[in-house]
């Protein structure tokens, strides 16, 4: 896969991302439900939230593991500022700037947790064995990634990009990296694991308001396209995309738009 510089952008809008916090939190909590209890963690080590964003999940991890340091890692200064601004003084939850593509723990980890972050990195499947190897025997790797790249919400980004005067500017821009079939991750991770659980869930997300699906994706997958355009072009591109999306995800008579969203979950225990 060709390198896509848009994927490395750190220009995240924390407020727009948090607009849909409830929908984004549910899979994170579902992943957390599969983790060991605090008593089951290897002692003297930290819990990491990789791609912690605005810190919502890191704080929940801090409540789940109250005696263990929790370290949130993110590359976005805006997200980290939001995370630090909402953290209570004296908490065991701290935040550090870092690049997930070259992650090296500053404190030995007991648990590596990541909610909806690694799909931004091409070749992420090759990074997971290395993450698992940083853990002690019995340590856990827990990852959730959207696997919605073939759905209209994401496929129409490319269609809209190719359909207007911005086509040349957006030629080399892409959204999230491809998330593979579950069996691919199983085959890569199983030789290193004593336990491995991989599953998928499709959430029927209930959205309301104007352009709800386009608003949802504009803070994540659509973001690299918008960043490559000037404000006027970005507005026109967004409106073209939103028009296509409105047909793919029509609003019901009750004002609700259902947005099916498939996510892949991995929970691996180091052998």
Secondary structure, DSSP 8 states (H G I E B T S, - for coil): ----GGGG-----HHHHHTTHHHHHHHHHHHHTTS--GGGS-TT-EEEEET-TTSHHHHHHHHHTTTS-EEEEES-HHHHHHHHHTS-TT-SEEEEE--GGG---SS-EEEEEEES-GGGSTTTHHHHHHHHHTS-TT-EEEEEEE--TTSHHHHHHHHHHTSSTTTTTTTT---S-----HHHHHHHHGGGEEEEEEEEEEEEEEE-STTHHHHHHHTTTTHHHHHTS-HHHHHHHHHHHHHHHHHHS---TTS-EEEEEEEEEEEEEE-
